[in-house]
């Protein structure tokens, strides 16, 4: 519903601090009775509160060089005192807390400094010892004149980073990622503020975080929880493009007066050009104009002397590159029946499509707020015969026949997953960086082995985490699983519920829209359940070389698409 102009004028007068007593009485009465007015007033107050902080700090903000000691601790809010608003709005807290929240944010924005996590201002830093992040990836880098080379895993300090060519991806300590494309020069003031002197930069915020500020010589860009790109260079031109969320982009002026910002949302782009007085002009949005992430280097195959059939046995056929992970729409009972699962599996494949050897598999994945669910129906000439003891040899659980699922629950890593086992490097005579070693220890990369122990009739699950397979655990608390043999004795169903805490994902669980990494392996054994015979490898990344074992390189895993 569009509000009348006189109401919008009222909100503007209040925000500017020029309201009359009649305005004050009218505002309180309006907010008590009109839900649409409350919603619009919240938006206006949040905008003006943000702008006030931006330009108070802009007036005292240090220039890109040299760095100053940061903003004064003295309140710069001037003489404007909106205490009457807080008091008046307190009377309408019965409206679900909406107006009370507005009052709190409005007063905080005008009279008190917001927390640094949402409203950054450059502060003094020790350029020699203060590490604020790490070089995640650097590709085809040519250092700027007088600069030094940049490598994966290098620490990032506050200060300037300049490259003549190539692209570098930084990960700051708070999770903010910045991709700088050369030729470019970026000056970092800390974890929440930077100045782009030249080139292209893309900033991606972690979920739930906002307030990063990226400035250029002509424009200030304030993040409101998003992924956005900025380009600046000759001619005092700055382009801003938003991939996700929103930003406030504002041209700079020669004084400290208030300037109107341009609110940009996903799919929009503007140009600030000095020839046009610095006013924003819409330009075409271009999805591929900026490099949004730096891919890891392609995997390296080893020259295995294998026949075509042996190659398929070792590495799979790569029929599927992804599978859906569906929300569990009702409670899941772990009984080996799969009655709660969707009719269509995430994938279905045969080990030998032209053969009647009975080796095939269909797989499903589901999730809810607390669990990841894995279900499979496996064709097996010798089902559920494994004699591998879960107490003595859990690392060999796959040998007697069963299911392995390797997956990432790390939302910050996305897809493809970037981590390798130590043996990946040693077998190829490569030297891992400190960053490579740290990635291999990521506990949100999990290797799940599920098998039925025939001597005891137990459903067994062994879980190893990280690409170095540390912290092997067997049947962790809270995990429930079940196996059920097919009536014809030619296959079985396996079903598991795995708490997200076991996957170290309880504090940031996978959610709708995520694309994370996963790979499936189905194993077949001899009739005694002791000697491994064959496997099916599915859900693989087609962009990775085929001849790499999925257990040694997470980038080979396909996509798990959370629906």
GUFIFI-809492 format. One record per residue (C-alpha): residue in one letter; residue number from 1; chain; x, y, z. Coordinates in steps of 0.1 Angstrom, whole numbers. Layout:
# residues N
A,NUM,A,X,Y,Z .
...
***
This chain:
# residues 563
X,1,A,0,0,0 .
X,2,A,15,34,-10 .
X,3,A,13,60,17 .
X,4,A,1,95,11 .
X,5,A,27,122,3 .
X,6,A,19,141,35 .
X,7,A,27,111,56 .
X,8,A,60,106,39 .
X,9,A,67,143,44 .
X,10,A,60,139,81 .
X,11,A,85,110,83 .
X,12,A,111,131,65 .
X,13,A,106,161,89 .
X,14,A,110,138,119 .
X,15,A,141,122,104 .
X,16,A,156,156,97 .
X,17,A,148,168,133 .
X,18,A,126,197,122 .
X,19,A,92,183,133 .
X,20,A,67,204,153 .
X,21,A,47,194,183 .
X,22,A,17,187,161 .
X,23,A,40,164,140 .
X,24,A,50,145,171 .
X,25,A,14,139,182 .
X,26,A,3,129,147 .
X,27,A,32,105,144 .
X,28,A,25,86,176 .
X,29,A,-12,83,168 .
X,30,A,-4,71,132 .
X,31,A,20,44,144 .
X,32,A,-6,31,169 .
X,33,A,-32,25,142 .
X,34,A,-16,20,108 .
X,35,A,5,-11,102 .
X,36,A,17,1,68 .
X,37,A,28,34,83 .
X,38,A,48,15,110 .
X,39,A,66,-6,83 .
X,40,A,75,25,62 .
X,41,A,86,44,93 .
X,42,A,109,16,102 .
X,43,A,125,17,67 .
X,44,A,129,55,68 .
X,45,A,144,55,103 .
X,46,A,168,27,95 .
X,47,A,180,45,64 .
X,48,A,185,78,81 .
X,49,A,202,62,111 .
X,50,A,226,45,87 .
X,51,A,232,76,68 .
X,52,A,238,97,99 .
X,53,A,265,72,111 .
X,54,A,281,71,76 .
X,55,A,285,108,74 .
X,56,A,294,115,110 .
X,57,A,323,90,105 .
X,58,A,330,104,70 .
X,59,A,336,138,85 .
X,60,A,362,124,109 .
X,61,A,374,95,88 .
X,62,A,411,93,80 .
X,63,A,422,96,44 .
X,64,A,435,63,28 .
X,65,A,470,74,36 .
X,66,A,482,80,62 .
X,67,A,460,61,87 .
X,68,A,448,82,116 .
X,69,A,440,70,151 .
X,70,A,404,65,141 .
X,71,A,372,82,151 .
X,72,A,369,103,183 .
X,73,A,350,88,212 .
X,74,A,330,120,215 .
X,75,A,294,117,202 .
X,76,A,291,136,169 .
X,77,A,253,135,168 .
X,78,A,250,173,173 .
X,79,A,222,188,194 .
X,80,A,194,168,179 .
X,81,A,177,150,208 .
X,82,A,150,125,197 .
X,83,A,141,114,233 .
X,84,A,105,123,228 .
X,85,A,103,97,200 .
X,86,A,116,69,222 .
X,87,A,92,79,250 .
X,88,A,62,82,227 .
X,89,A,69,50,208 .
X,90,A,74,31,241 .
X,91,A,36,35,245 .
X,92,A,29,13,215 .
X,93,A,52,-17,224 .
X,94,A,20,-37,225 .
X,95,A,22,-38,187 .
X,96,A,45,-67,188 .
X,97,A,77,-48,196 .
X,98,A,79,-34,161 .
X,99,A,78,3,170 .
X,100,A,99,-3,201 .
X,101,A,126,-17,178 .
X,102,A,123,13,156 .
X,103,A,128,37,185 .
X,104,A,158,18,197 .
X,105,A,175,17,163 .
X,106,A,167,53,156 .
X,107,A,180,67,189 .
X,108,A,210,45,187 .
X,109,A,217,57,152 .
X,110,A,214,94,162 .
X,111,A,230,94,196 .
X,112,A,253,64,201 .
X,113,A,279,47,180 .
X,114,A,268,13,165 .
X,115,A,289,-18,171 .
X,116,A,319,-21,149 .
X,117,A,305,-53,133 .
X,118,A,278,-33,115 .
X,119,A,292,2,111 .
X,120,A,330,2,104 .
X,121,A,354,30,107 .
X,122,A,391,27,99 .
X,123,A,412,25,131 .
X,124,A,449,26,138 .
X,125,A,467,-6,130 .
X,126,A,501,-20,134 .
X,127,A,512,-27,98 .
X,128,A,540,-50,108 .
X,129,A,523,-74,131 .
X,130,A,485,-72,128 .
X,131,A,474,-101,106 .
X,132,A,438,-96,96 .
X,133,A,434,-124,71 .
X,134,A,449,-148,46 .
X,135,A,455,-151,9 .
X,136,A,430,-178,0 .
X,137,A,441,-181,-36 .
X,138,A,464,-162,-60 .
X,139,A,464,-169,-97 .
X,140,A,487,-156,-125 .
X,141,A,499,-128,-102 .
X,142,A,523,-101,-115 .
X,143,A,534,-79,-86 .
X,144,A,530,-41,-90 .
X,145,A,562,-21,-94 .
X,146,A,581,-23,-62 .
X,147,A,557,-48,-48 .
X,148,A,562,-83,-36 .
X,149,A,549,-116,-49 .
X,150,A,516,-130,-36 .
X,151,A,511,-167,-28 .
X,152,A,484,-189,-15 .
X,153,A,484,-190,23 .
X,154,A,503,-157,28 .
X,155,A,491,-136,57 .
X,156,A,472,-104,50 .
X,157,A,481,-73,70 .
X,158,A,463,-39,71 .
X,159,A,477,-17,44 .
X,160,A,480,-17,7 .
X,161,A,479,-47,-17 .
X,162,A,487,-40,-53 .
X,163,A,490,-63,-83 .
X,164,A,498,-55,-119 .
X,165,A,480,-86,-132 .
X,166,A,462,-117,-121 .
X,167,A,436,-122,-94 .
X,168,A,438,-127,-57 .
X,169,A,411,-139,-32 .
X,170,A,414,-127,4 .
X,171,A,396,-142,34 .
X,172,A,396,-119,64 .
X,173,A,394,-130,100 .
X,174,A,357,-123,103 .
X,175,A,349,-144,72 .
X,176,A,346,-115,47 .
X,177,A,360,-125,13 .
X,178,A,374,-100,-12 .
X,179,A,385,-108,-48 .
X,180,A,408,-82,-63 .
X,181,A,414,-83,-100 .
X,182,A,446,-68,-115 .
X,183,A,457,-43,-123 .
X,184,A,444,-32,-90 .
X,185,A,452,-17,-56 .
X,186,A,433,-22,-24 .
X,187,A,440,-6,9 .
X,188,A,427,-25,40 .
X,189,A,419,-5,72 .
X,190,A,408,-36,91 .
X,191,A,383,-64,88 .
X,192,A,353,-41,80 .
X,193,A,367,-12,59 .
X,194,A,388,-8,28 .
X,195,A,396,17,0 .
X,196,A,398,7,-36 .
X,197,A,424,29,-53 .
X,198,A,421,11,-87 .
X,199,A,408,-20,-103 .
X,200,A,379,-44,-97 .
X,201,A,369,-59,-63 .
X,202,A,341,-82,-52 .
X,203,A,331,-83,-16 .
X,204,A,311,-113,-2 .
X,205,A,298,-112,33 .
X,206,A,292,-142,56 .
X,207,A,256,-149,63 .
X,208,A,241,-126,89 .
X,209,A,269,-100,88 .
X,210,A,267,-65,73 .
X,211,A,284,-32,75 .
X,212,A,315,-36,54 .
X,213,A,325,-3,37 .
X,214,A,344,-1,5 .
X,215,A,353,34,-6 .
X,216,A,368,49,-38 .
X,217,A,380,84,-46 .
X,218,A,345,94,-56 .
X,219,A,321,70,-39 .
X,220,A,313,53,-6 .
X,221,A,297,19,-7 .
X,222,A,281,5,25 .
X,223,A,271,-31,26 .
X,224,A,238,-41,40 .
X,225,A,245,-79,40 .
X,226,A,253,-89,5 .
X,227,A,277,-97,-23 .
X,228,A,287,-67,-44 .
X,229,A,313,-55,-69 .
X,230,A,331,-22,-74 .
X,231,A,353,-10,-103 .
X,232,A,372,23,-102 .
X,233,A,400,38,-123 .
X,234,A,408,68,-145 .
X,235,A,384,96,-150 .
X,236,A,370,94,-114 .
X,237,A,345,68,-125 .
X,238,A,331,42,-101 .
X,239,A,308,14,-110 .
X,240,A,289,-5,-84 .
X,241,A,270,-38,-91 .
X,242,A,250,-59,-66 .
X,243,A,249,-97,-69 .
X,244,A,230,-104,-37 .
X,245,A,213,-84,-9 .
X,246,A,216,-46,-9 .
X,247,A,241,-17,-6 .
X,248,A,240,20,-1 .
X,249,A,262,38,-27 .
X,250,A,268,75,-23 .
X,251,A,289,100,-42 .
X,252,A,314,121,-22 .
X,253,A,313,158,-19 .
X,254,A,339,184,-10 .
X,255,A,323,191,23 .
X,256,A,307,170,50 .
X,257,A,271,178,41 .
X,258,A,245,151,37 .
X,259,A,242,135,3 .
X,260,A,215,112,-9 .
X,261,A,225,76,-12 .
X,262,A,215,52,-39 .
X,263,A,201,20,-26 .
X,264,A,209,-9,-49 .
X,265,A,195,-44,-48 .
X,266,A,205,-76,-64 .
X,267,A,206,-74,-102 .
X,268,A,212,-36,-103 .
X,269,A,243,-16,-113 .
X,270,A,251,21,-115 .
X,271,A,280,44,-125 .
X,272,A,292,74,-106 .
X,273,A,309,98,-131 .
X,274,A,324,131,-123 .
X,275,A,312,144,-157 .
X,276,A,276,140,-144 .
X,277,A,283,157,-111 .
X,278,A,289,124,-95 .
X,279,A,252,114,-97 .
X,280,A,245,77,-102 .
X,281,A,234,66,-136 .
X,282,A,220,31,-142 .
X,283,A,242,8,-163 .
X,284,A,235,-28,-176 .
X,285,A,239,-55,-150 .
X,286,A,264,-81,-162 .
X,287,A,267,-114,-144 .
X,288,A,301,-122,-157 .
X,289,A,318,-88,-156 .
X,290,A,336,-95,-123 .
X,291,A,355,-125,-110 .
X,292,A,335,-135,-80 .
X,293,A,358,-163,-67 .
X,294,A,391,-178,-77 .
X,295,A,389,-215,-85 .
X,296,A,414,-239,-71 .
X,297,A,440,-253,-94 .
X,298,A,428,-284,-113 .
X,299,A,436,-317,-98 .
X,300,A,466,-337,-109 .
X,301,A,461,-373,-121 .
X,302,A,487,-400,-115 .
X,303,A,497,-422,-145 .
X,304,A,479,-454,-133 .
X,305,A,486,-483,-157 .
X,306,A,449,-494,-158 .
X,307,A,427,-509,-184 .
X,308,A,394,-490,-193 .
X,309,A,374,-514,-171 .
X,310,A,399,-511,-142 .
X,311,A,397,-473,-145 .
X,312,A,359,-474,-142 .
X,313,A,362,-497,-112 .
X,314,A,386,-473,-94 .
X,315,A,371,-439,-104 .
X,316,A,335,-445,-114 .
X,317,A,318,-435,-146 .
X,318,A,307,-399,-137 .
X,319,A,271,-402,-148 .
X,320,A,258,-377,-122 .
X,321,A,274,-344,-112 .
X,322,A,248,-335,-86 .
X,323,A,219,-347,-65 .
X,324,A,191,-329,-46 .
X,325,A,189,-328,-9 .
X,326,A,152,-325,-1 .
X,327,A,137,-310,31 .
X,328,A,121,-337,53 .
X,329,A,84,-328,52 .
X,330,A,74,-352,80 .
X,331,A,92,-371,108 .
X,332,A,116,-397,96 .
X,333,A,115,-432,112 .
X,334,A,148,-450,108 .
X,335,A,136,-485,101 .
X,336,A,150,-494,66 .
X,337,A,117,-489,48 .
X,338,A,122,-455,32 .
X,339,A,84,-449,34 .
X,340,A,90,-412,43 .
X,341,A,113,-406,13 .
X,342,A,103,-391,-21 .
X,343,A,94,-414,-49 .
X,344,A,122,-403,-72 .
X,345,A,157,-409,-59 .
X,346,A,185,-384,-61 .
X,347,A,203,-408,-84 .
X,348,A,200,-443,-97 .
X,349,A,228,-461,-115 .
X,350,A,241,-496,-123 .
X,351,A,277,-506,-120 .
X,352,A,276,-524,-153 .
X,353,A,246,-511,-173 .
X,354,A,248,-538,-199 .
X,355,A,252,-566,-174 .
X,356,A,227,-585,-152 .
X,357,A,252,-589,-123 .
X,358,A,227,-573,-99 .
X,359,A,250,-545,-88 .
X,360,A,231,-512,-88 .
X,361,A,222,-484,-64 .
X,362,A,196,-457,-58 .
X,363,A,204,-429,-34 .
X,364,A,184,-402,-15 .
X,365,A,194,-373,8 .
X,366,A,171,-352,31 .
X,367,A,176,-327,59 .
X,368,A,158,-308,86 .
X,369,A,169,-284,114 .
X,370,A,187,-311,133 .
X,371,A,196,-340,110 .
X,372,A,210,-350,77 .
X,373,A,193,-382,64 .
X,374,A,209,-407,40 .
X,375,A,189,-435,23 .
X,376,A,199,-460,-3 .
X,377,A,185,-491,-20 .
X,378,A,214,-513,-32 .
X,379,A,214,-543,-55 .
X,380,A,239,-568,-41 .
X,381,A,243,-605,-48 .
X,382,A,257,-609,-12 .
X,383,A,238,-584,9 .
X,384,A,246,-575,44 .
X,385,A,273,-601,48 .
X,386,A,302,-580,61 .
X,387,A,323,-594,89 .
X,388,A,345,-563,94 .
X,389,A,345,-557,131 .
X,390,A,335,-521,140 .
X,391,A,354,-522,172 .
X,392,A,387,-534,158 .
X,393,A,388,-523,122 .
X,394,A,364,-495,116 .
X,395,A,386,-479,90 .
X,396,A,381,-510,68 .
X,397,A,343,-510,71 .
X,398,A,339,-506,33 .
X,399,A,358,-538,25 .
X,400,A,329,-561,34 .
X,401,A,304,-542,13 .
X,402,A,284,-511,22 .
X,403,A,280,-474,15 .
X,404,A,303,-445,18 .
X,405,A,292,-409,15 .
X,406,A,317,-380,16 .
X,407,A,302,-346,22 .
X,408,A,309,-310,32 .
X,409,A,287,-292,57 .
X,410,A,308,-261,54 .
X,411,A,286,-233,40 .
X,412,A,315,-209,38 .
X,413,A,334,-233,15 .
X,414,A,305,-238,-10 .
X,415,A,312,-259,-40 .
X,416,A,335,-272,-52 .
X,417,A,351,-280,-19 .
X,418,A,388,-270,-16 .
X,419,A,409,-295,4 .
X,420,A,432,-324,-3 .
X,421,A,445,-353,17 .
X,422,A,482,-353,27 .
X,423,A,488,-383,4 .
X,424,A,475,-363,-25 .
X,425,A,506,-341,-22 .
X,426,A,531,-367,-13 .
X,427,A,521,-391,-42 .
X,428,A,525,-362,-67 .
X,429,A,556,-348,-51 .
X,430,A,538,-315,-44 .
X,431,A,545,-293,-14 .
X,432,A,513,-282,5 .
X,433,A,512,-247,18 .
X,434,A,502,-238,54 .
X,435,A,468,-230,40 .
X,436,A,466,-264,23 .
X,437,A,474,-281,56 .
X,438,A,447,-261,74 .
X,439,A,421,-269,49 .
X,440,A,428,-306,52 .
X,441,A,419,-304,89 .
X,442,A,384,-289,83 .
X,443,A,361,-309,106 .
X,444,A,331,-301,84 .
X,445,A,344,-323,57 .
X,446,A,331,-358,66 .
X,447,A,337,-393,54 .
X,448,A,308,-416,64 .
X,449,A,311,-454,61 .
X,450,A,279,-474,67 .
X,451,A,278,-512,68 .
X,452,A,259,-541,84 .
X,453,A,280,-563,107 .
X,454,A,266,-598,101 .
X,455,A,280,-615,132 .
X,456,A,261,-591,155 .
X,457,A,234,-578,133 .
X,458,A,244,-543,140 .
X,459,A,241,-512,118 .
X,460,A,275,-496,119 .
X,461,A,287,-461,109 .
X,462,A,323,-449,111 .
X,463,A,329,-412,105 .
X,464,A,363,-396,98 .
X,465,A,366,-358,95 .
X,466,A,389,-336,75 .
X,467,A,408,-348,44 .
X,468,A,434,-362,68 .
X,469,A,407,-385,82 .
X,470,A,413,-376,118 .
X,471,A,391,-383,148 .
X,472,A,376,-416,135 .
X,473,A,344,-423,155 .
X,474,A,321,-454,154 .
X,475,A,284,-451,160 .
X,476,A,286,-416,176 .
X,477,A,259,-407,201 .
X,478,A,227,-396,184 .
X,479,A,233,-414,151 .
X,480,A,206,-439,142 .
X,481,A,208,-464,113 .
X,482,A,190,-494,100 .
X,483,A,195,-521,73 .
X,484,A,168,-543,58 .
X,485,A,174,-572,34 .
X,486,A,153,-574,3 .
X,487,A,128,-602,2 .
X,488,A,145,-619,-27 .
X,489,A,179,-618,-10 .
X,490,A,194,-597,-39 .
X,491,A,198,-564,-22 .
X,492,A,192,-542,9 .
X,493,A,180,-509,21 .
X,494,A,201,-487,43 .
X,495,A,188,-456,62 .
X,496,A,206,-432,85 .
X,497,A,198,-401,105 .
X,498,A,230,-381,114 .
X,499,A,228,-352,138 .
X,500,A,242,-320,124 .
X,501,A,263,-316,155 .
X,502,A,282,-348,145 .
X,503,A,290,-330,112 .
X,504,A,301,-299,132 .
X,505,A,273,-279,115 .
X,506,A,249,-273,143 .
X,507,A,258,-236,145 .
X,508,A,255,-229,107 .
X,509,A,234,-257,93 .
X,510,A,229,-263,55 .
X,511,A,198,-245,43 .
X,512,A,176,-241,12 .
X,513,A,196,-228,-18 .
X,514,A,230,-241,-6 .
X,515,A,252,-260,-30 .
X,516,A,277,-281,-10 .
X,517,A,299,-310,-20 .
X,518,A,291,-347,-18 .
X,519,A,302,-380,-34 .
X,520,A,288,-415,-31 .
X,521,A,306,-449,-32 .
X,522,A,287,-482,-30 .
X,523,A,309,-512,-23 .
X,524,A,305,-549,-31 .
X,525,A,323,-578,-14 .
X,526,A,326,-615,-18 .
X,527,A,301,-640,-3 .
X,528,A,320,-642,29 .
X,529,A,318,-604,35 .
X,530,A,355,-600,38 .
X,531,A,372,-594,4 .
X,532,A,363,-562,-15 .
X,533,A,354,-568,-52 .
X,534,A,339,-538,-68 .
X,535,A,324,-503,-64 .
X,536,A,301,-477,-79 .
X,537,A,314,-441,-77 .
X,538,A,288,-414,-83 .
X,539,A,281,-377,-79 .
X,540,A,314,-364,-91 .
X,541,A,326,-330,-103 .
X,542,A,330,-332,-141 .
X,543,A,355,-303,-142 .
X,544,A,380,-323,-122 .
X,545,A,403,-349,-139 .
X,546,A,387,-383,-138 .
X,547,A,417,-402,-125 .
X,548,A,417,-389,-89 .
X,549,A,404,-409,-60 .
X,550,A,374,-391,-43 .
X,551,A,389,-398,-8 .
X,552,A,420,-378,-16 .
X,553,A,406,-346,-31 .
X,554,A,373,-329,-21 .
X,555,A,372,-309,-53 .
X,556,A,363,-342,-71 .
X,557,A,330,-343,-51 .
X,558,A,298,-334,-69 .
X,559,A,271,-310,-58 .
X,560,A,246,-316,-31 .
X,561,A,218,-291,-40 .
X,562,A,197,-282,-9 .
X,563,A,161,-276,-21 .
***
